[in-house]
Amino acid sequence: MKRLIIALLMVSLPGLIFAQPKEMMPPGGKGMEKSMEFCQNLNLSDAQKEQLHQLKLAHQKKVIPLQADLKLAQLELDELVNTNADVKKIDVAIKKVNDVKSQLFEIKVKHQLAFRNVLTDEQRKILRKCESGNCTGAGCKESHKMRGGKCPGMSQSGDKPGGHCGAEAD
């Protein structure tokens, strides 16, 4: 019984630590319209929009396979826990889940940096204002209401770009 409790704690604790809310805006929906308004607040050039679009595509190509790997690793872990497998096998499965989560986190941070490097100093200032909730643009303020006070260009957790002219990060 103690082994089962320990195994369940080992499985649930990393999940709680690394749990991340998912982006709630559907592509091309009302969220996209608000994101486009936000882009106007940033005054992105066509070249910047293209760069951000290319960053988004490259990011998705990296992230999608890892998200699939994560789901499989979590499924395997659940199966081990539910079948009262050996603790060593469970430990290996936990490590695999955490390794994939770590890779996803690293990719997310690097994507954030690449995203911000496309912006000018003035655009970064606007973005920081929006992240802190001090936006002045109409589209940004409306999106704050829609997203519970978070910038339309940031994830629900407020820590990653998302929605800027198709440059969202998942």
C-alpha positions, 0 to 999 in steps of 0.5 A, spaced: 500 500 500 505 504 501 508 503 494 502 505 491 501 511 495 509 513 493 508 511 486 502 515 485 505 521 489 511 521 484 506 521 478 502 526 480 507 531 483 511 532 477 504 533 473 502 539 478 509 542 477 509 542 470 502 543 468 501 549 463 494 551 461 493 551 454 491 556 449 484 557 449 483 561 442 481 557 436 485 559 430 482 564 425 476 565 431 475 572 434 481 571 438 485 572 431 481 578 430 483 581 437 490 578 435 490 582 429 488 588 433 494 587 437 499 587 432 496 594 429 498 596 436 505 594 435 505 596 428 509 590 425 512 591 418 510 586 413 517 583 414 516 582 421 510 579 420 513 574 415 519 573 420 514 571 426 510 567 421 516 563 419 518 562 427 511 560 428 512 554 423 519 552 425 516 552 433 510 548 431 514 543 427 519 542 433 513 542 438 508 537 435 512 531 435 514 532 442 507 533 444 505 527 441 511 524 445 509 527 451 502 524 451 505 517 449 510 517 455 504 519 460 500 514 457 505 509 458 506 512 465 499 511 467 499 504 465 505 502 469 502 505 475 495 502 474 498 495 473 502 496 480 509 495 476 516 495 479 518 502 482 524 502 478 520 502 471 515 507 474 522 511 475 524 511 468 517 512 465 517 519 470 524 521 467 521 520 460 515 524 462 520 530 465 525 529 459 520 531 454 517 536 458 524 539 459 525 539 452 518 543 451 520 548 456 527 549 453 523 550 446 518 555 448 523 559 452 528 560 446 521 561 441 520 567 446 527 570 445 527 569 438 520 572 438 522 578 441 528 579 437 524 580 431 521 586 435 524 593 435 526 596 442 519 601 441 515 594 440 518 591 446 516 597 450 509 596 448 509 588 449 512 589 456 506 594 457 501 590 455 504 584 459 504 588 465 496 590 464 498 597 462 496 597 455 493 603 451 491 600 445 483 599 444 484 592 441 489 590 447 484 593 452 478 589 449 483 583 449 485 583 456 477 583 458 476 577 454 482 573 456 482 575 464 487 581 464 492 577 460 495 580 454 492 577 447 499 576 445 501 572 451 498 565 453 493 564 459 499 563 464 502 570 461 509 567 459 509 566 452 508 569 445 501 567 442 497 570 437 501 576 434 500 576 427 500 568 427 506 568 431 503 564 437 507 559 441 504 552 443 
